């Protein structure tokens, strides 16, 4: 996508204006915070614009040299350099177009990571545990912090369900592409005949809102407390610490029973509730995209999948971008970078194509 010289001039002028205001020392409080945020957002765009302008000017000079040079050797050198700089300009214009794409306001947010065992019984729960450890290792490599909020462990290992908070820089921007149904094909440890089984787990990644983003009225909540070791139901016994919160207007239900105190469990359950309500608002705002995401996340049925982990062949296939990597052990050890980068690139290409229509 070719960006006009006028647009480049606008970007650079705005950046210069912000730079001057920041350097003047005249900004304080909220005005300084707002200017700092805009400066941080526009700096990479301004740098990309500056590079495009510089390369275009260089191409103009080289084109004159090619046209006017009477020295054959100088003419050939200018033509060779012109071809090289033209290639660099193409890359720089693509980088600028990507930098100008509308940003998802939630990209810098922490995220709630929810993993649920789907089709496959015990094996699905073990796979849900594998996925959780994969994300933990990936997060560690990114310098993020993962804190479990709620979990329901399986008798044989793994999890029937686990919810965790992931904190760090750019968490949602990278993890949001993980939402969907993940399928595993392998021989379960409990299988004596050596047959390959197919199981599934559902992953949902929700940007975490602040209390300002989502205001919840106390009157809209139904809060039940029960014994963490029991099957549930409301009790008046003060030793009951597990909490179930129902948001009456939306019907969203959240449970948390991992903390020792009822207060802590209620606090964590409210975190998850806010994240689910925030995502619901985002989905409604995004319209058709939301419908596509709902279809993608699905119910955990093995027929609805975004990615397959095939153990006998040591491969991982992402079905959305038709990418297969024969690196299953490395990916399960947290080596998700190549997959995440490919998904980001595909998303950018799709959005750039949409802008060009």
JOKA-V830534 format. One line per field, one symbol per residue. ss: DSSP state (a for helix, b for strand, c for the rest). A space follows every 50 residues. Layout:
ss=???
This chain:
ss=ccccaaaaaaaaaaaaaaaaaaaaccccaaaaaaaaaaaaaaaaaaaaaa aaaaaaaaaaaaaaaaaacccaaaaaaaaaaaaaaaaaaaaaaaaaaaaa ccccccccccbbbbbbbcccaaaaaaaaaaaaaaaaaaaaaaccbbbbbb bbbcccccbbbbbbbbbcccaaaaaaaacbbbbbbbccccccccccbbbb bbbbbbbccccccccccaaabbbbbbcccccccccccccccbbbbbbccc cbbbbbcccccaaaaaaaaaaaaaaaaaaaaaaaaacaaaaaaaaaaccc ccccccbbbbccccbbbbccccbbbccaaaaaccccaaaaaaaaaaaaaa aaaaaac
